[in-house]
């Protein structure tokens, strides 16, 4: 990288693996819900499918906590 190059941390998209890690270490249902919404918004369709497949247990836990999920989730 050149010394004058700047990286905008707010413009950085997380990878599937990073979302999976964040879901695994989430500290509560609110954080978990926010991560699922963000992943759906930012990941490509095939990446989101893999993400959902790898986080099915956390998703089921979110449902058991009574999270209000829309039908497109």
Secondary structure, DSSP 4 states (H G I P E B T S, - for coil): --TT----GGGPPPPHHHHHHHHHT--SHHHHHHHHHHHHHHS-HHHHHHHHHHTHHHHHHHHHTT----TT-
